[in-house]
């Protein structure tokens, strides 16, 4: 790999002995290259020129890229001339920064970046040139990030449109299905539920809410409490900083609900807005835009990111491991666009999310105990027809988050629980509903959030319990008549509220 960095340094003042500058610049550049590139590659100061208070440098290297050498040069220049002449580097930038790097595959189509650049390739060899890079961009390694993004986009061209890796693990016994109608449609007819005032949300009346809470109680008493999980209560909004660390913001930003705030609570500032509401009877959206900020946070569809924020930068004592906690307070939001359907695919839903941290062997053992507890619920209490599958999305395989060995050994990755919904068609031809999952993600998040333990590796994982999906799955297979429900579930449900009657 060959690289060329053309940098411009603005000095804090003129040098008294500019004519004798050459040997010092060359020495400082050599020291910086030795310190940052060393024996890992080759580097050299290809050109330099001083014009007034502007010092132009061209650094070239093979192997490691030279921007770290530039940063080291800037620091040493300030040390050298700050003492002697009270002159340092006020600021610096790169007019051009070119790098060559290999690709895993030949691009199928052009790759674009959101910063000024020029990208070419010959087979699997790519050349990327970034222009007008600020000091901040150089310090933050934009070139390294841009190279990684180019590689990611090329890899994505080869797995776009493919399904995730899916491997069947277990199947429950086949069950008779006396009910074959869409449960949401049947609940609407009985006024158990009503589609909410905004899209993708549902109002659950007394009967549906009672069954919903029954599912919650079963999850707590049959799965979480027997395994030693303890409840936490967390905020509903995630910071951008948190989601940058988890990777959610670069993963699926189009699925979030974003949170804005009022710019002020002052009634006088809001007077025009309220006057327009009173006169027009409508929301003056242009005026509202003036009165609220841009997005300041995210209402996420997962609870685990804020759990990792809570633990960030901390060392968990051995006596507290494995750490087993769950949150059920935060409402989950996920923008589904045109994919909404009934209560099983909604924008606003309710989850219990167990999160667990511990040594790798402890988490693998915990996963087996979780599988046993879930199996008891689905087989003996709800009497569902369901199956489990090992899944690895192609984007995770390509990015190296889960390796081939992990998938074969079922070490890190996700187990999906899927249920047959009779109203969708036959078992063989219809899409089964993913109504539960269970993941171990290794040290992905403990590293990102600098969460440590007293000794050994610290892994984490989570298991999303979607209560709307538990309820939909149960009613899709068992129907809405309590007489057809399993005895164990009826015992949990107790007295069912009477349907609300409307004239």
N, C-alpha and C positions, 0 to 999 in steps of 0.2 A: 504494500500500500504506500502510495506517495502523496504528499500533502504540501501545500504552499499557502502561506498566510501573509497577506500584505497589510501591515498595521501602520496606523498613524497615531503618534503620541504627542499630545499637547503639553508642553512643559510649563511650569509655573513662572518662568522668566528666562531671559537669555543667559547663555553660558559665557563667562568672561574669556575662557581659553578654548573657544570652539575649534580652533585649528588643530589642537592636540587631542581632540575628542576620540579619534579613530581607535587607537589601541585600547582605550578604556571600554568603548562600546563592544568591541570584539571580545574582550576578556569577559565582560559581564554576560554577553550572549553565550559564550562557551560554558561559563559556569551554570547558567540557567538550563542550557541543553543537557549538560551532564547531570544536573540534579533531577530533571524531570523525565528525560528520555534514557540517559545512561546507556547501559549495555543492552537495553531492550530493542534498540534500533539505531538509526543514524539521524543526525540533525546538523544543520549548519545555518549560519547567518549568510544568506545569499547576497543581500544588498542592504545598504543603509545610506541615509542622506539627511542632513540637518539644514533646514531653511527657517531662519528666525527662531521662533519657539516651537516649530514642528519638527519632530524627529520621525522619519519614515524608516521602517524596518521590513525586510522580507525574510521570513523564516521558512525553511524547507526541511522536510523530514521524511524518513521511511520508517514504517512501523507505527509507533505512537504518533498521534496528531500533535502539532506544535503549539496549540493555544496555551497549554500549561507552561511551556517554556516562556511564552510571552508574559504571562502573569508573574513568573519568577523574575524575569528581566525587569519588569516595572518595579517590583519590590526592591531589587538590588540597586537599580538606578537611583531610587530615592534615598537609599542608605548611603550610597557613594557620594552623590552630589549634594545631598542635603547637608551633610557635615561640612563639605569643602566650600560650596558656593550658595547654600541655602536655596537650591533649585530641586524640584521634584517633578513628578508626572501628575499634572492636574487631571487629565482624562485621557482615554485612548479608545480607539475604535478600529475595526477592520473593514477596509474598503472591499477587499475580496478575500475569500477563504475557500480554497479548492481542496477536495479530498477524493481519493480513489479507494474503492472498496469492493469486495466480491459480493455477489448475490447468490442465494441458494437456487434461484430459478431465473429464466429469462422472462422479463416482463411481457405480459400479453397485451397491455395497453399503457398509454402514458400515465405517469405518476405525478401528481401535483402536491405542492406544499403551500401552506398559508403564509410564507415569508418570501421575500425576493430571492430568487434562486435560478439556476440553470442546471438541468439534469440530463445527462446522456448516458448511453450504455452501449457496449459492444459485447454481445453475448451476455455472459454473467458478470462482466466487469463494468462497474458503474463509476461515473465521475460526477460529483456534485459540487457546485459552486454557490456559496451564499454570499450576498453582497450587503454592504452597509450594516454590519453587525455592531451594535453598541457594546460598551464596556460590560453592561449587565448581561448581555447575550453571551459574551465570551466567558465571563465568570460562571454563568449558569450552564455552560457546555451545550449551547444550542446545536453546534455541529454534531456532537455525539448523538443528541436526541433526534436530529433530522435524519442522520444515517439510519438509526434504529427504526424511525417511522417509514423511511423508504423501504427497508427490508420487510417490515410488517405489511405494508400495502402490497408489495409484490407477492408475498406469501398468501395474502388474503385473496388475490386474484385466482389462486389455485383451489381454494376451498369455499369460495362464495357459492351459495346455493346448495351446498352439500348438507345432509342431515348430520346431527351429532352422532358420535359413536354410541351404539346402543347394544347391550348384551344382556339377555334375559338371565336372571339369577334364580328366582323362585316363583312359583305360582300356587295360589290357593286352590282348594277344590272347586270344581264347577258347580254353580248353584242355579236352582230354578229361579226364573225372573217373572213373577206374576204381574209386574208393573212395567209398562213400556212407554209411558208418556213423559214429556218434558216436565220435570218437577217444578221449574220456575213458572211455567204456564199454569200448572195446576194450583200452585200457591197464589197466583194472581187471581184465579177464578174464585178462590176461597177468601180472598182479601187478607191472606197471611202476610203478604208483602206488597209494596208499591214502589215502582221505579222512582228514584229520587228526583228532587227539583233540579239537579245538575247531572250531566251525563256520567254513566258508569257508577252511580251510587244507588243504594237501595234502603228503603225504610222497612224494618222488620217489625211487624205487629206483635201482639202478645204471644200468639202461638209459635210463630217462627223464632221469636227472641228466646222463648223458653227452651226450644230445641237447640238453638245456638248455644245457650249457656250450658245446656246439658252436655254438649260436645266438649265445651271448655272444661267442665268439671271432670269428665272422663279422662281428658288429656292430663289434667293435673294429678288426679288420684290414681290413675292406672299406669302412667308413664313417668312423670316428672318427680313426684314426691317419693315413690318407692326407690328411685335411683339417687336421691339426695340432692336434687336441684332446689335452689332457693330463688325467690322472686326478687327482681330489681325493678325500679321505676325510672324510666329514662325520658329525656325530652323528645318531642315529636319532630324537631327540625335538626337536620344535619348541616354542619358547616361545610363550605367548599373545601377548606383545608383537609377535613376528615376524608371527604370523598376523593380528593386527589391522592391521598395515601392508599386508599383501598383500591383505586383504579376504576371506581364506578363512573366518574365524570368522563373519563376517556373511553369507557366501554359502551354505555347505553344512555347518553345524555338526553336523548329524545323520549325517554320513558319516565322522566321525573316530573313532578309538580314543583314549580319554583315559588319561593316565598318572597314577597315584597313587603315593605313596611311604610307606614305613613311618614312623611318628612317632618311633620309636626302634629301635636295634639291641640294647638292653639285654635279655639273656635273661630276667632276672627279670620285666620288664614283659610279656614274651610267655609267661610260665609258664602262666597260665590257658588261653590259646589252645592251647598244645601239649598240655596235660593233657587238654583236651576232645577234641583230635584222637586222642590215644591211647586214650581211653575209648570214644568214639562211633564212631571210624573214619570220621568225616565232617568236612567243613570247617564249623566254627561261624561262620556268616556274620555273625551279630549281633556276636560278639566281634571278628571281623576288621574290621568297620566301625569299631570303637573304636580299632583299632590302626594304621589307615592314614589318610593325609590325604585331602582332596578332590583332584580333578584339579589337577595342577601343570604339566602340559605335554600335548602332543599327539603321537601317532604319526601323521604325515601321509601321505597317498597320493602326494604330490609331493615331489621333492627340492629344487626350485628355491628355496623360501622361505628355507632355511638358507644357500644360496649367497648370496642377497641380504643376509642378516644379516652374513655374513663380509665383504662389501664395504661395508657401511653406513658412511656418514660419511667415506669415503675418496675420494681423487682418483687415478684410474688414469692412469699415465704413458702418453703417446702411443705409446711404443715397445712397450707391452704390449697394444695394441689391434690388431685385435679380440681380446678375451680369449675363448679357447675352452677350456672345461673340461667334465668329466663326472664324475658320481658313480655308482658301482654297488654301494656298500657298504651303503647304507641300505635296509632292508626296508620296502616300502610296505604300508600298511594302510588299508583303506577298508571301512566297514560297508555291506554290500550288502543286508541284511535278506532279503526274499524273492526277490531277483533273482539269487541265486547259481545257477550252472550249470557243472558240470565244471571244467576248468582255465581256461576262457576268462572266467569271471566269478566272482572269488573275493574273499575279504576280505584275504588276505595274498598279496602277489605281489612279483615282483622286476623292477626296471626299471633300465635304464641311462638316465640323464637328462643329455644334453648341454645346457649353458647357454652362451649367447654374448652378449657385449656389445661394442658398437662403434658407429661412425657409421652412420646409416641406409642409405647406399648400400652400405657394406660388408656389412651384414646381409642386405640384399636379394640381393646377389651370393652370399653364403654360402648362402642358401636354395636358390638354383639349383644350387649344387654339391652340397648335401645331397640334393636331389631326384635328381640324376644318380647319386649313390652308392647311394641306396636303390633306384633303378630297376635298377641292375646286380645288387644282391643278389636282389631279388624276381623279376627276369626271367631272369637267367643262372645263378644259383646255386640258388635255391629253386624256380624255374620255376612261380610262382604265377599264378593269375588274380586280378587286383586292379584297383583304380581309386583315383583321388584326387578329393576334393571340397573346395571352399572352403566352410567352415562359419562361421556367425556366430550364436551362440545369441541368442534374442530378448531375454534379459535384458541382454546386452551391447549390443545395438542401442539398447534403450530407455534404458540408463544412459549412453549416449554414449561407452562405452569404445572402440567401433569405429564409425566413422561410415559413412554411405552411400558417400562418395567412397572411403574405404579399401576397402570391399567391392568396389566396381566396379573399382578399380585393383589390387586384390590387394596392398595395401601392408601394413597391419596386420591381423592375424587369424590364423586357423588353417586348415591343410590337414590333412584326415583321410585316412588310407589305409585302405581297406576291402577285405576279401577275401570271396569267395564260399565258403560252407560247404555242400557238397552235401547233408549229412544234414538240413539245415533245409528243403529243398524246392527249387523252381525258382529260377533266377537272378532272374526277374522278380517272383516273389511272396514270396520269403523275405527276411529281414533279413540283410544282410551284416555281417561282424564288423569293427569298427574296431580295427585291430591296430597302429596307428602314427599319430603326429601330428607336426606341425611348426608352430611358432607364432613370430610376431614381435609383440610387445606394445607397441612404441614406448617411450615414456619413463614408462610407468605405474609400474614398480617402481624405476627409477633415481631418479625424483622422490621416491617414497614413502620410500626408504631413503637419500636424499641422497648418491647415488653420482655422482661427477663425473669429467670428463676435463679435460685441459689446455685444450682448445678445442673448440668445436662441440657438437652434440647428441650425447647418449649414449642409444642404444636397447638393448633386450635381447630375448631370445627363448629358447625351449627346444624340445626334441623328445623326447618320452617313448618309449623303446624298451621295450615290455613283452615280456619273454622268454617268459612262459607263453603269451602270445597269438601270438607268432611260432611257437612250437612247436605249438600247437593248430591254427593255420591250415595249417601245413605238413602235419601228419599227417591233417587233415580232407580235404585234396586228394590227398595221395600215399599214404596208408595207412601201416601199420606194418611192412610187408615191405620190407627194404632193397633188394631186387631191383627194386622199383618207384621207387626214389628217383633223382633226377638225379645224373649222374656227378660234377658239381662239388660237390654236397653230400656225396656219399659220400667224396670225397677229403678234405673237411674233417673228416668224422666219424671216419675211420679205422676201427680195429677196434671193433666194437660189443660191449659186455659181454653175456655170456650171461644170459638170463632167469633169475631166481631161482625155483627150484622149491620148492613147499610140499607136504607130505603131508596 
